[in-house]
Amino acid sequence: MKRKFMVGLALVIVLVIVVILLLPVLLDLNRYRDRYLPVLEQALHRPVDVQDVRLTLFPKLGFRVQDLTIGDDPVFSPKPFVTIPSAEVEIQWLPLLRRYIQVEHVRLQDPTVSVIRTPDGLLNMATIGKDPAFQHPEAAPANPANALKPLFGVFAVERFSMTGGSLQYEDRSQEPSRFLHLEQLELVTNSVQLGQTASLHLKGMVMPYQLPLEMNGRFGPLQSTFDLPMIDLAGSVGKVDGTAQGKVIDGRLELDVKIPEVSTDDISVNVALDKPVIFSRFQAHVMAPLIPKEPSKPSTGVRIDPLTVDLQLGGATIHLSGQGTPGRLNLSGEAPTLSSEDFPLSLSVQRPFSLEHIRFETVIQGTRVDLVSLKAQAFRGNLDAHGRWDGTPPVPLLSFQGKLTNFAVESMMQVVRSSSFRLTGMGELHWSVTGAVRSPSGQSTMTGPVRLMIRDGQLVGFDLMQAIEDALQLPDLMDESTGATKFSLIDTKVELEDRGVVIRQLTVEAPDFSMTGVGSLAFDESLNLQGNLAVSRTIGDRIIQRFPMAKVAWHQGKLVLPFTVMGTLQKPLLQLDTQSFGHQVKRNVERRIEKVLQGDEQELQQLLQDGADILKQLFGQ
């Protein structure tokens, strides 16, 4: 009897074991797709598909999922939002005896998530759990958090791990769209359960910049409303370290991000700088709606307010503050002083100079920086400018407009170029230039109009009156040379071009003369200038006494002499333009003869007298 009982018990045990072993085969979970897939789709309001679901008993109770796909909102993309080639869920045995499901481990292999941001800042993940197409017009909008509660068990697990993951981010708020990928993602979380504080470890690679990403931290205690009263994270991207502390309340994320220091050398962005720029003491308060309360209202996207950072350029520090979004930051800054030696771009200057009392406002949109306003003191004058830096093209472009008023010309000229001449006076400079700061050939290709006005100064090292005496070959015509040319105004309008400077208009006013001219100045400093020089009555009388033929060039009370300036900036050569002078004499004679023919008796007598004087000069009588 005992033997029969033992045999029967053994048969029962064997039968139970066989049933357990055959249960994964006999119980095909794919038969129940019509039951559990609609639950998932209703909770997500997204199409869900799965290729195969299998029950597992050993080594752990659970199930395996193959080729799980969650579709995207068709407004964003027809492609899947999430694809998971392989997933495993392990469930603890003992809690089942108490009619409670305790997920021990969720393991994902090679999942892919596609996040899209629209031009108005809406994320495709923000529409999960809502579908306005199925809502009655008079129905009150449901809270997406409530719609997601049926999925809460998926996230309430003792351990969640992911290997080989990929996060693909497309930002359509800029033209063209920007793409960022997080590849080779490894994620491990522990104690992701109600009322517990979970840990997190994340590793990956930021593409296409190939920057390693690592993050560690804690968050929780997890609430049934998806609130997280505490988030404490620390991590790094490439060589940049940072921390973030915050919370999620009512579906809204708030983080205080701090980065001690980051250099442009550590950022894979095409900024074409010669010297690194260091950002230190970066602090930002970041706000982002993760789960919108009202589905009818679009997400406002990520917002940063406030933001503070110190910008270190060499030995200078610029204090920045602002607010905005990752796609558009409004920043203002100030600094007591900034030396040209600290500029991140190499400047073609002969000696260092400084900007003082600097204040500016900028708008940063990706690789484009709009300089809304720049005010500073330079060369003891006042600088007021605005412009734009666009780093999107292969060769960054700069447009820059502004003015510099009441500045010391001599101080600026000493910075701009070395010369044997000194130019003094008070200046006013206006410009509107654009182009590549550095072309593929390595040179600047800035073009545009520039106007320079200088008042009450002198050109030391060049005596124009002495140059006129040499050009006319009339020694001792002028007083003893002072070695300088005094003037009341120099007004120059030029155009920057690829091959040099085109002088559109040159006007010089001085006590003894006035000058107008046009010409060009090449990058090799070769000078070509043509114009007219009108000397004062006193100087004109001296010239006519020594050279009576010049009297025919007398016009409106002034002696007007055409001239050319050749040579270089270092060695300019002033010459009388004899060909133009001949044409001018011819025009004056024709004009005077025309007056005589019209019956001007006074002009006839004056013409005869001038002719007699010229004949006496020619024949020495």
ZAKOL-444468 format. One record per residue (C-alpha): residue in three letters; x, y, z. Coordinates in steps of 0.5 Angstrom, whole numbers, padded with zeros to 4 digits, always signed. Layout:
N
AlaXYZ...
This chain:
621
Met+0000+0000+0000Lys+0005+0005+0002Arg+0009+0003-0004Lys+0003+0004-0009Phe+0002+0011-0005Met+0010+0013-0007Val+0009+0011-0014Gly+0003+0015-0015Leu+0006+0021-0011Ala+0012+0020-0016Leu+0007+0020-0022Val+0003+0026-0020Ile+0010+0030-0019Val+0012+0028-0026Leu+0006+0030-0029Val+0006+0037-0025Ile+0013+0037-0028Val+0011+0035-0035Val+0006+0040-0035Ile+0010+0046-0032Leu+0015+0044-0038Leu+0010+0044-0043Leu+0006+0050-0040Pro+0010+0055-0045Val+0009+0051-0051Leu+0001+0049-0049Leu+0000+0056-0047Asp+0001+0061-0053Leu+0000+0068-0051Asn+0000+0070-0058Arg-0007+0068-0058Tyr-0009+0074-0053Arg-0006+0079-0057Asp-0013+0082-0058Arg-0014+0083-0051Tyr-0008+0086-0049Leu-0006+0090-0055Pro-0012+0094-0055Val-0010+0096-0047Leu-0004+0098-0049Glu-0006+0102-0055Gln-0012+0105-0051Ala-0007+0107-0046Leu-0002+0110-0050His-0006+0112-0056Arg-0001+0110-0061Pro-0001+0103-0065Val+0002+0098-0062Asp+0005+0091-0065Val+0009+0085-0063Gln+0011+0079-0067Asp+0012+0074-0061Val+0010+0073-0054Arg+0013+0067-0050Leu+0012+0065-0043Thr+0018+0063-0039Leu+0018+0059-0033Phe+0026+0057-0032Pro+0030+0060-0030Lys+0025+0065-0028Leu+0018+0066-0029Gly+0016+0071-0034Phe+0016+0072-0041Arg+0020+0074-0048Val+0017+0079-0053Gln+0020+0079-0060Asp+0020+0085-0064Leu+0015+0090-0060Thr+0013+0096-0064Ile+0010+0103-0062Gly+0008+0107-0067Asp+0009+0115-0067Asp+0004+0120-0067Pro+0002+0121-0075Val+0003+0129-0074Phe+0010+0128-0073Ser+0012+0122-0077Pro+0010+0115-0080Lys+0016+0111-0077Pro+0015+0108-0071Phe+0016+0112-0064Val+0020+0106-0061Thr+0022+0099-0063Ile+0025+0093-0059Pro+0027+0087-0062Ser+0028+0083-0056Ala+0025+0084-0049Glu+0025+0080-0043Val+0020+0081-0036Glu+0022+0077-0030Ile+0017+0076-0025Gln+0018+0073-0017Trp+0014+0067-0015Leu+0012+0068-0008Pro+0008+0075-0009Leu+0004+0071-0014Leu+0001+0067-0008Arg-0001+0073-0005Arg-0005+0075-0012Tyr+0000+0081-0013Ile+0005+0081-0019Gln+0012+0083-0017Val+0016+0085-0023Glu+0023+0083-0021His+0027+0085-0028Val+0026+0088-0035Arg+0031+0087-0040Leu+0031+0091-0046Gln+0036+0089-0052Asp+0038+0094-0058Pro+0031+0099-0057Thr+0031+0105-0061Val+0027+0111-0059Ser+0026+0117-0064Val+0024+0124-0061Ile+0022+0129-0065Arg+0021+0137-0064Thr+0017+0141-0068Pro+0018+0148-0070Asp+0013+0151-0065Gly+0017+0147-0059Leu+0012+0141-0059Leu+0015+0134-0057Asn+0012+0127-0060Met+0013+0124-0053Ala+0008+0130-0050Thr+0002+0127-0054Ile+0003+0120-0051Gly-0003+0118-0047Lys-0008+0123-0051Asp-0012+0123-0058Pro-0016+0129-0059Ala-0019+0125-0065Phe-0023+0120-0060Gln-0025+0126-0055His-0032+0128-0055Pro-0032+0136-0056Glu-0036+0137-0050Ala-0032+0132-0046Ala-0027+0135-0041Pro-0020+0133-0043Ala-0017+0128-0039Asn-0010+0128-0035Pro-0005+0124-0039Ala-0002+0121-0033Asn-0008+0118-0031Ala-0008+0115-0038Leu-0001+0112-0037Lys-0003+0109-0030Pro-0005+0102-0034Leu+0003+0102-0036Phe+0005+0103-0029Gly+0007+0096-0028Val+0012+0096-0033Phe+0016+0101-0030Ala+0015+0099-0023Val+0020+0094-0023Glu+0026+0092-0018Arg+0031+0092-0024Phe+0031+0095-0031Ser+0036+0094-0036Met+0038+0096-0043Thr+0044+0095-0047Gly+0045+0097-0054Gly+0040+0102-0054Ser+0039+0108-0059Leu+0036+0115-0058Gln+0035+0119-0064Tyr+0033+0126-0064Glu+0031+0131-0069Asp+0030+0138-0068Arg+0025+0141-0073Ser+0025+0148-0070Gln+0031+0150-0074Glu+0032+0150-0082Pro+0035+0145-0084Ser+0033+0140-0078Arg+0039+0138-0073Phe+0040+0131-0072Leu+0043+0128-0065His+0044+0121-0064Leu+0045+0117-0057Glu+0048+0110-0059Gln+0051+0104-0055Leu+0046+0106-0049Glu+0047+0102-0043Leu+0042+0104-0038Val+0041+0100-0031Thr+0036+0102-0026Asn+0034+0099-0019Ser+0028+0100-0014Val+0023+0103-0019Gln+0017+0102-0015Leu+0012+0106-0011Gly+0015+0109-0005Gln+0022+0108-0006Thr+0028+0112-0009Ala+0031+0109-0015Ser+0038+0109-0017Leu+0040+0110-0024His+0047+0109-0029Leu+0047+0111-0036Lys+0053+0110-0041Gly+0053+0112-0048Met+0056+0115-0054Val+0053+0122-0057Met+0054+0122-0065Pro+0056+0125-0069Tyr+0061+0128-0065Gln+0063+0121-0062Leu+0063+0124-0054Pro+0062+0119-0049Leu+0056+0120-0044Glu+0056+0118-0037Met+0051+0119-0032Asn+0049+0117-0025Gly+0044+0119-0020Arg+0038+0118-0016Phe+0031+0119-0016Gly+0024+0118-0012Pro+0021+0117-0008Leu+0016+0114-0014Gln+0009+0117-0014Ser+0003+0114-0017Thr+0002+0121-0020Phe+0009+0120-0024Asp+0011+0125-0019Leu+0019+0125-0017Pro+0020+0130-0011Met+0027+0129-0011Ile+0032+0128-0017Asp+0040+0128-0016Leu+0044+0127-0022Ala+0052+0127-0024Gly+0055+0126-0030Ser+0059+0128-0036Val+0059+0129-0044Gly+0066+0128-0046Lys+0070+0132-0042Val+0065+0136-0039Asp+0062+0135-0032Gly+0056+0137-0029Thr+0050+0136-0024Ala+0043+0137-0024Gln+0038+0137-0018Gly+0031+0138-0018Lys+0024+0135-0018Val+0018+0133-0023Ile+0011+0135-0020Asp+0005+0135-0024Gly+0008+0133-0030Arg+0013+0139-0030Leu+0020+0138-0029Glu+0025+0143-0026Leu+0032+0142-0026Asp+0038+0146-0023Val+0044+0145-0027Lys+0051+0147-0025Ile+0057+0146-0030Pro+0064+0148-0026Glu+0068+0149-0033Val+0067+0148-0040Ser+0072+0150-0046Thr+0070+0151-0053Asp+0076+0146-0054Asp+0071+0140-0051Ile+0065+0142-0055Ser+0065+0139-0062Val+0062+0145-0066Asn+0065+0149-0072Val+0066+0156-0069Ala+0073+0157-0072Leu+0077+0160-0066Asp+0084+0161-0065Lys+0084+0161-0058Pro+0079+0157-0053Val+0074+0160-0050Ile+0072+0158-0043Phe+0065+0158-0039Ser+0066+0157-0032Arg+0060+0157-0026Phe+0055+0155-0031Gln+0048+0155-0027Ala+0041+0154-0030His+0034+0153-0028Val+0031+0148-0033Met+0024+0147-0034Ala+0020+0142-0038Pro+0013+0139-0039Leu+0014+0132-0039Ile+0006+0130-0039Pro+0002+0136-0041Lys-0004+0137-0036Glu-0009+0139-0042Pro-0008+0135-0048Ser-0011+0141-0052Lys-0006+0146-0051Pro+0001+0145-0054Ser+0007+0144-0050Thr+0011+0150-0049Gly+0018+0146-0049Val+0024+0146-0045Arg+0025+0153-0042Ile+0031+0156-0038Asp+0030+0162-0034Pro+0035+0164-0031Leu+0042+0163-0034Thr+0048+0165-0031Val+0055+0164-0033Asp+0062+0167-0033Leu+0066+0167-0040Gln+0073+0167-0040Leu+0077+0170-0045Gly+0084+0170-0044Gly+0085+0174-0038Ala+0078+0178-0038Thr+0072+0175-0035Ile+0065+0177-0038His+0059+0176-0034Leu+0053+0173-0038Ser+0046+0172-0036Gly+0039+0171-0039Gln+0034+0166-0041Gly+0030+0163-0046Thr+0030+0156-0050Pro+0036+0151-0052Gly+0034+0153-0059Arg+0034+0161-0057Leu+0038+0164-0052Asn+0037+0171-0050Leu+0044+0173-0046Ser+0046+0180-0044Gly+0053+0181-0041Glu+0058+0186-0038Ala+0065+0187-0037Pro+0070+0192-0034Thr+0075+0191-0040Leu+0077+0187-0045Ser+0084+0187-0049Ser+0085+0185-0056Glu+0090+0180-0054Asp+0084+0176-0050Phe+0080+0176-0057Pro+0079+0168-0059Leu+0080+0171-0066Ser+0087+0173-0068Leu+0087+0180-0070Ser+0091+0184-0075Val+0093+0189-0071Gln+0100+0192-0069Arg+0099+0193-0062Pro+0094+0191-0057Phe+0088+0195-0055Ser+0083+0195-0050Leu+0075+0196-0050Glu+0072+0198-0043His+0066+0199-0040Ile+0063+0193-0044Arg+0055+0192-0045Phe+0052+0188-0050Glu+0046+0184-0051Thr+0046+0177-0056Val+0041+0172-0058Ile+0044+0165-0059Gln+0040+0160-0064Gly+0044+0154-0065Thr+0051+0156-0069Arg+0048+0163-0070Val+0049+0169-0066Asp+0046+0175-0067Leu+0049+0181-0063Val+0043+0186-0062Ser+0047+0191-0058Leu+0054+0193-0057Lys+0056+0199-0053Ala+0063+0200-0050Gln+0069+0205-0050Ala+0075+0204-0055Phe+0081+0209-0056Arg+0077+0214-0052Gly+0071+0214-0056Asn+0064+0211-0056Leu+0063+0205-0059Asp+0056+0203-0061Ala+0055+0197-0066His+0051+0190-0068Gly+0052+0184-0072Arg+0051+0177-0073Trp+0056+0171-0073Asp+0053+0165-0077Gly+0057+0159-0076Thr+0052+0154-0080Pro+0056+0155-0087Pro+0063+0151-0088Val+0066+0158-0087Pro+0063+0162-0082Leu+0060+0169-0084Leu+0060+0175-0080Ser+0056+0182-0081Phe+0058+0188-0077Gln+0055+0195-0077Gly+0056+0200-0072Lys+0060+0207-0071Leu+0065+0209-0067Thr+0065+0217-0065Asn+0069+0222-0062Phe+0075+0217-0061Ala+0083+0219-0061Val+0085+0218-0069Glu+0092+0217-0067Ser+0091+0211-0062Met+0087+0208-0067Met+0092+0209-0073Gln+0098+0206-0068Val+0094+0200-0067Val+0091+0199-0074Arg+0098+0200-0078Ser+0105+0202-0077Ser+0107+0208-0081Ser+0113+0213-0081Phe+0107+0218-0081Arg+0102+0220-0075Leu+0095+0222-0076Thr+0092+0226-0070Gly+0085+0229-0069Met+0078+0227-0067Gly+0075+0221-0071Glu+0068+0219-0073Leu+0068+0212-0076His+0061+0208-0079Trp+0061+0202-0082Ser+0057+0196-0085Val+0061+0190-0087Thr+0060+0183-0088Gly+0063+0177-0091Ala+0068+0171-0088Val+0072+0172-0082Arg+0077+0167-0085Ser+0077+0165-0092Pro+0079+0158-0094Ser+0086+0162-0096Gly+0086+0164-0089Gln+0085+0171-0090Ser+0079+0176-0089Thr+0074+0177-0094Met+0070+0183-0091Thr+0066+0187-0096Gly+0062+0193-0095Pro+0062+0201-0094Val+0066+0205-0089Arg+0066+0212-0088Leu+0072+0216-0084Met+0071+0223-0081Ile+0077+0226-0078Arg+0077+0233-0075Asp+0082+0238-0073Gly+0088+0234-0074Gln+0095+0234-0077Leu+0099+0229-0081Val+0106+0229-0078Gly+0111+0227-0083Phe+0108+0229-0089Asp+0108+0237-0091Leu+0103+0237-0097Met+0105+0245-0099Gln+0112+0242-0099Ala+0110+0236-0104Ile+0106+0242-0108Glu+0112+0246-0109Asp+0116+0240-0111Ala+0111+0237-0116Leu+0111+0244-0119Gln+0118+0245-0119Leu+0118+0252-0116Pro+0123+0252-0110Asp+0122+0256-0104Leu+0115+0258-0106Met+0113+0256-0099Asp+0115+0258-0093Glu+0120+0253-0089Ser+0117+0246-0089Thr+0113+0244-0082Gly+0114+0237-0083Ala+0106+0236-0082Thr+0100+0238-0086Lys+0094+0241-0082Phe+0087+0240-0083Ser+0080+0242-0081Leu+0077+0236-0084Ile+0078+0229-0087Asp+0072+0226-0090Thr+0073+0219-0093Lys+0068+0214-0096Val+0071+0207-0098Glu+0068+0201-0100Leu+0072+0194-0098Glu+0073+0189-0103Asp+0076+0183-0104Arg+0082+0186-0107Gly+0083+0192-0103Val+0080+0199-0101Val+0076+0203-0107Ile+0076+0210-0105Arg+0069+0213-0107Gln+0070+0220-0104Leu+0076+0224-0101Thr+0075+0231-0098Val+0080+0235-0095Glu+0079+0242-0092Ala+0085+0246-0089Pro+0087+0253-0088Asp+0091+0253-0094Phe+0088+0248-0099Ser+0082+0244-0100Met+0082+0237-0104Thr+0077+0232-0107Gly+0079+0225-0110Val+0078+0218-0112Gly+0082+0212-0112Ser+0084+0205-0109Leu+0089+0202-0104Ala+0091+0195-0105Phe+0092+0190-0100Asp+0100+0191-0102Glu+0099+0198-0100Ser+0100+0201-0107Leu+0096+0207-0108Asn+0093+0210-0114Leu+0089+0217-0112Gln+0087+0222-0117Gly+0083+0229-0116Asn+0083+0236-0115Leu+0087+0241-0111Ala+0085+0248-0110Val+0090+0252-0106Ser+0088+0259-0102Arg+0088+0266-0105Thr+0095+0267-0102Ile+0098+0261-0104Gly+0095+0261-0111Asp+0098+0268-0112Arg+0105+0266-0110Ile+0104+0260-0116Ile+0102+0265-0121Gln+0108+0270-0119Arg+0113+0264-0121Phe+0109+0261-0126Pro+0104+0266-0130Met+0101+0260-0134Ala+0098+0257-0128Lys+0093+0263-0128Val+0089+0260-0133Ala+0087+0255-0128Trp+0084+0260-0124His+0077+0258-0122Gln+0072+0262-0118Gly+0077+0265-0114Lys+0081+0259-0113Leu+0087+0256-0116Val+0085+0249-0118Leu+0091+0244-0120Pro+0089+0237-0122Phe+0094+0232-0118Thr+0095+0224-0118Val+0098+0221-0112Met+0102+0214-0113Gly+0107+0210-0109Thr+0105+0207-0103Leu+0102+0209-0096Gln+0109+0209-0093Lys+0112+0213-0099Pro+0106+0217-0103Leu+0109+0221-0109Leu+0104+0227-0111Gln+0105+0229-0118Leu+0101+0235-0122Asp+0097+0231-0127Thr+0099+0235-0133Gln+0094+0232-0138Ser+0088+0233-0134Phe+0092+0240-0133Gly+0092+0241-0140His+0085+0239-0141Gln+0083+0244-0135Val+0087+0250-0139Lys+0083+0248-0145Arg+0076+0248-0142Asn+0078+0255-0138Val+0080+0258-0144Glu+0074+0256-0148Arg+0070+0258-0143Arg+0073+0265-0143Ile+0073+0266-0150Glu+0065+0264-0150Lys+0064+0270-0145Val+0068+0275-0150Leu+0064+0272-0156Gln+0058+0274-0152Gly+0060+0281-0151Asp+0063+0281-0144Glu+0068+0287-0145Gln+0071+0286-0138Glu+0073+0279-0139Leu+0076+0281-0146Gln+0081+0286-0143Gln+0082+0281-0137Leu+0084+0275-0142Leu+0088+0280-0146Gln+0092+0282-0140Asp+0093+0275-0138Gly+0096+0273-0145Ala+0101+0279-0144Asp+0103+0276-0138Ile+0104+0269-0140Leu+0108+0272-0147Lys+0112+0276-0142Gln+0114+0270-0138Leu+0115+0265-0144Phe+0120+0270-0147Gly+0123+0273-0141Gln+0121+0280-0142
